[in-house]
Amino acid sequence: DRVLVRIKDLTVEKADKEVWVRGRIHTSRAKGKQCFLVLRQQQFNIQALVAVGQHASKQMVKFAANITKESIVDIEGVVRKAYQKVGGCTQQDVELHVQRIYVISSAEPRLPLQLDDAVRPEVEGEEDGRATVNQDTRLDNRIIDLRTSTSQAIFCLQSGICQLFRETLIRKGFVEIQTPKIISAASEGGANVFTVSYFKTSAYLAQSPQLYKQMCICADFEKVFCIGPVFRAEDSNTHRHLTEFVGLDIEMAFNYHYHEVVDEIADTLVQIFKGLQERFQTEIQTVSKQFPCEPFKFLEPTLRLEYREGVAMLREAGVEMGDEEDLSTPNEKLLGRLVKEKYDTDFYILDKYPLAVRPFYTMPDPANPKTSNSYDMFMRGEEILSGAQRIHDPQLLTERAKHHGIDLEKIKAYIDSFRFGAPPHAGGGIGLERVTMLYLGLHNVRQTSMFPRDPKRLTP
């Protein structure tokens, strides 16, 4: 009749109490008439002691020592205060004195990777000659890699980002929507789409919920958001690109100026950053043990620079680029460093991009035909959101689509949705995995994608 107790709840307050715990055998070490086990649940672990005595025989000690790593066991025992801090365990002040142990699911004796190797910082492994695990081995054996304390922390924090995103926007009066992922035309108007067979015709996997978010604004929803998969048929072999990722998308009507939307999105991200600081310190610290990184810095209100100001900063640093040239990845990173040095923030907005480098549905700046009412948001010098005021006038939208060489027949339904009265509106799309990566200061988006997809990886 005992209730299972979580390892993270086993503290000195539980000392001398009988408990029942389920976990995985992380390590085992026999020493004379004793066997020391480390029992793990997610990112928490505790030392368990099986010792010959009233509740344990020699055979039981031997049995415990021979349980294979990663097997799932149930342990009944008593929580005891440790004589000294238990190194290598999250629960350092207590240990579990085992009375009974049951194997619930036995793991094979040979593991494809060792979890201790998988959480070892690369620098530490290089210095003392101990093994570390490379990325392909991790991803080939993802189910084991996801058991590490670092992976557990990463994906708990990522779950928190989604939760905070949803909480914040609902509090702001947004409505959550779900949009189609099988569509009749390329949503970004480009060629980088996955074509799928759809009965007797072809369809595409959505590059963005863009068009449907806008249709909802035209349908008087005023403020909408969605969380869902996004597909990009690009040669995604960089540290920050995937062929499938999770999009956090926002769209809203505004009254006077598109900066109303920019400010709302920026504040949403700031609320996420603050929430992560308040609720996920354990996870942040767990990840930093393997991947040390400076704490993420941001300002309130968020720093907003115009594109021309960013270009001027780059030119001062010796970069040669034109006024209407898009930012390359190296220049993005350099600008991020320059902004950090000057303003002491890892998060900022770049506003008023050149019209020539933005999609067909981007509203031109009425005061300057070469610029647009569009913006990107950056974390640690890398773009995490691309957004703009959308063209809501069907005639101007048609002209811009023709200018970009887009087949009007394929986007007829999109253009038609603006023919019956559409409010001025703007929005943007955020890459969930990229936000997680950059907030934690990680080096590859595959570390923050549970089962990443790129041109070379379709399994597991």
Sequence and secondary structure as in RCSB ss.txt:
>XXXX:A:sequence
DRVLVRIKDLTVEKADKEVWVRGRIHTSRAKGKQCFLVLRQQQFNIQALVAVGQHASKQMVKFAANITKESIVDI
EGVVRKAYQKVGGCTQQDVELHVQRIYVISSAEPRLPLQLDDAVRPEVEGEEDGRATVNQDTRLDNRIIDLRTST
SQAIFCLQSGICQLFRETLIRKGFVEIQTPKIISAASEGGANVFTVSYFKTSAYLAQSPQLYKQMCICADFEKVF
CIGPVFRAEDSNTHRHLTEFVGLDIEMAFNYHYHEVVDEIADTLVQIFKGLQERFQTEIQTVSKQFPCEPFKFLE
PTLRLEYREGVAMLREAGVEMGDEEDLSTPNEKLLGRLVKEKYDTDFYILDKYPLAVRPFYTMPDPANPKTSNSY
DMFMRGEEILSGAQRIHDPQLLTERAKHHGIDLEKIKAYIDSFRFGAPPHAGGGIGLERVTMLYLGLHNVRQTSM
FPRDPKRLTP
>XXXX:A:secstr
   B  GGG SGGGTT EEEEEEEEEEEEEETTEEEEEEEETTEEEEEEEESSSS  HHHHHHHHTS TT EEEE
EEEEEE SS  TT S  SEEEEEEEEEEEE   SS SS HHHHTS HHHHHHHT     HHHHHHTHHHHTTSHH
HHHHHHHHHHHHHHHHHHHHHTT EE    SEESS TTSSS   EEEETTEEEEE S SHHHHHHHHHTT  EEE
EEEEEE  S   SSS  SEEEEEEEEEE SS THHHHHHHHHHHHHHHHHHHHH HHHHHHHHHHS        S
S EEEEHHHHHHHHHHTT    TT    HHHHHHHHHHHHHHH  SEEEEE  BGGGS TTB EETTEEEEESEE
EEEETTEEEEEEEEB   HHHHHHHHHHTT  GGGGHHHHHTTTT    EEEEEEEHHHHHHHHHT S GGGG S
S  BTTB   
